[in-house]
Amino acid sequence: MSNRALLYSGGLDSFALLRALRPKSVVHFIVDPKASKLALRALAIENPEVEVYLFDHRPYLKSVRERLKRAGKFHYLCEACKRGMIEKASQFFEELIIGDSVGQVASQTLSNMSFITNGKVLLRPLAGSDKEDIEEFLSGNSANIARRVSSMTCPWKPLRVATATKRRDVIELEEIVLEELANIRYLGMKTAQELTVMG
């Protein structure tokens, strides 16, 4: 197991961390292929030699979405999505750097961050930042691509999202996440440049 990696979505937060920290390794989960293509292009421009551990998150999301719908808990899909990423990436890395900024989105409220963390070592350098702080730090073509990724709507996002994970729901949510974790497909590790060449 390697020591540390950046959880890289390609949006502004993770891109700012990519630029500031210059990590050796990043972890990327394909949720929306169009967004992933842009994210990996920006990554290759910024740091072509970075190691990219690539996962297909869609089979997991499909299974989890159906189970949450049946349980009447579809509004927890964002939390289950992020928790699945953290659980899977933690099988490869001891520490994960993530771009959470407290309260910016549903999965980043204190209650939901607690559910998502679940004892893992998560480093959140941007926890006290806001979008304006991050925007000021970014410029250039690759940063403009990151802005495009951030502006894209997630195709899996529920119409109503949970801003707090209720204690009575935690056990069932954890059960669903852990049982479906095997559906996250590891696609291998390549440099950002290699992935871009492959298309």
C-alpha positions in Angstrom: 0.0 0.0 0.0 1.4 3.4 -1.0 1.4 6.3 1.4 -0.6 9.2 0.0 -2.6 10.3 -3.0 -4.9 13.2 -4.1 -8.6 12.3 -4.7 -8.9 14.2 -8.1 -12.2 15.0 -9.6 -10.9 17.6 -12.0 -13.0 20.3 -10.4 -11.6 23.6 -9.0 -10.9 22.3 -5.5 -9.0 19.2 -6.5 -7.2 21.1 -9.3 -6.1 23.8 -6.8 -4.6 21.0 -4.6 -3.0 19.4 -7.7 -1.2 22.7 -8.5 -0.3 23.5 -4.9 0.9 20.1 -3.8 2.2 18.4 -6.9 1.4 14.9 -5.7 3.1 11.9 -7.1 -0.2 10.0 -7.4 -3.9 10.9 -7.9 -7.0 8.7 -7.7 -9.8 9.4 -10.2 -13.3 7.9 -10.3 -15.2 8.0 -13.6 -18.7 9.2 -12.8 -19.4 11.1 -16.0 -17.2 10.2 -18.9 -17.3 13.7 -20.5 -16.2 15.3 -17.2 -13.5 12.7 -16.8 -12.1 13.3 -20.2 -11.8 17.0 -19.5 -10.4 16.3 -16.0 -7.7 14.0 -17.3 -6.8 16.5 -20.1 -6.3 19.3 -17.5 -4.2 16.8 -15.4 -2.0 16.0 -18.4 -1.4 19.7 -19.1 -0.5 20.4 -15.5 1.5 17.4 -14.5 1.9 14.8 -17.3 4.0 12.4 -15.3 1.6 12.1 -12.3 0.4 8.5 -11.6 -3.3 8.2 -12.1 -5.2 5.3 -10.4 -8.3 5.0 -12.4 -11.7 3.6 -11.3 -15.1 3.2 -13.0 -17.5 4.3 -10.4 -20.7 3.9 -12.5 -21.5 0.2 -11.8 -21.3 0.9 -8.1 -23.5 4.0 -8.4 -26.1 2.1 -10.4 -26.4 -0.6 -7.8 -26.4 1.8 -4.8 -28.9 4.0 -6.5 -31.4 1.2 -6.9 -30.9 0.0 -3.3 -31.4 3.5 -1.9 -34.5 4.0 -4.0 -36.0 0.8 -2.6 -35.1 1.8 0.9 -36.6 5.3 0.5 -33.2 6.8 1.0 -32.3 8.0 -2.5 -31.4 11.5 -1.1 -28.3 9.9 0.4 -26.7 9.0 -3.0 -24.1 11.8 -2.8 -22.9 10.6 0.5 -22.8 7.0 -0.6 -20.9 8.0 -3.7 -18.2 9.8 -1.8 -18.0 7.2 0.9 -17.5 4.5 -1.7 -14.7 6.5 -3.3 -12.9 6.9 0.1 -13.3 3.2 1.0 -12.0 2.0 -2.4 -9.1 4.5 -2.5 -8.1 3.6 1.0 -7.4 0.0 -0.2 -4.5 1.5 -2.2 -3.4 4.5 0.0 -2.9 5.1 3.7 -3.7 8.8 3.4 -6.0 10.7 1.0 -5.9 14.4 0.2 -9.4 15.7 -0.6 -10.7 19.1 -1.7 -13.5 19.3 0.9 -14.5 22.9 1.9 -16.9 22.8 4.8 -20.4 23.5 3.9 -19.9 24.1 0.1 -21.9 21.1 -1.0 -24.2 18.5 0.5 -21.5 15.9 1.1 -19.3 18.5 2.8 -21.5 19.4 5.8 -19.9 18.3 9.2 -22.5 15.5 9.6 -21.9 14.1 6.2 -18.2 14.5 6.4 -18.2 12.4 9.5 -20.1 9.6 7.7 -17.8 9.8 4.7 -14.5 9.8 6.8 -15.3 6.7 8.9 -11.9 6.5 10.6 -9.9 7.0 7.4 -6.9 9.4 7.3 -8.3 12.3 5.1 -6.3 15.5 4.7 -8.5 18.5 3.9 -6.2 21.5 3.2 -9.1 23.6 1.9 -11.5 22.9 4.8 -11.7 26.6 5.7 -11.6 28.0 2.2 -14.4 29.3 0.0 -14.7 29.2 -3.8 -13.6 32.8 -4.2 -10.3 32.1 -2.4 -9.7 29.1 -4.7 -10.7 31.0 -7.9 -8.0 33.7 -7.2 -5.3 31.1 -7.1 -6.1 29.6 -10.5 -5.2 30.8 -14.0 -4.2 29.3 -17.4 -5.7 26.8 -19.9 -5.7 23.8 -17.5 -7.5 25.9 -14.8 -10.1 27.0 -17.3 -10.8 23.3 -18.0 -11.2 22.7 -14.3 -13.8 25.5 -14.2 -15.7 23.7 -17.0 -15.6 20.4 -15.0 -16.9 22.2 -11.9 -19.8 23.8 -13.8 -21.0 20.4 -15.1 -24.0 18.9 -13.4 -23.5 15.4 -12.0 -25.8 13.0 -13.9 -26.4 10.9 -10.7 -27.3 13.8 -8.4 -30.8 13.4 -6.8 -33.2 16.3 -7.0 -33.2 16.4 -3.2 -29.9 15.8 -1.4 -29.3 15.1 2.3 -27.4 17.8 4.2 -27.1 15.6 7.3 -26.7 11.9 7.7 -29.2 10.9 10.4 -27.9 8.4 13.0 -30.7 6.0 12.5 -29.8 5.7 8.8 -26.0 5.2 9.2 -26.0 1.5 9.7 -28.1 0.8 6.7 -26.1 3.2 4.5 -22.8 1.6 5.6 -24.2 -1.8 4.8 -25.2 -0.8 1.3 -21.9 1.0 0.6 -19.7 -1.9 1.8 -21.8 -4.6 0.1 -21.6 -2.8 -3.3 -17.9 -1.8 -3.0 -16.8 -4.6 -5.3 -18.8 -3.0 -8.1 -16.2 -0.2 -8.3 -13.9 -1.3 -11.1 -10.2 -0.7 -10.9 -9.0 0.1 -14.4 -5.3 0.3 -13.6 -2.6 2.9 -13.2 -1.0 5.0 -15.9 0.5 8.5 -16.1 -1.8 11.3 -17.1 0.1 11.7 -20.4 -0.4 8.0 -21.2 -4.2 8.2 -20.5 -4.5 11.3 -22.7 -2.7 9.6 -25.6 -5.0 6.6 -25.2 -8.1 8.9 -25.4 
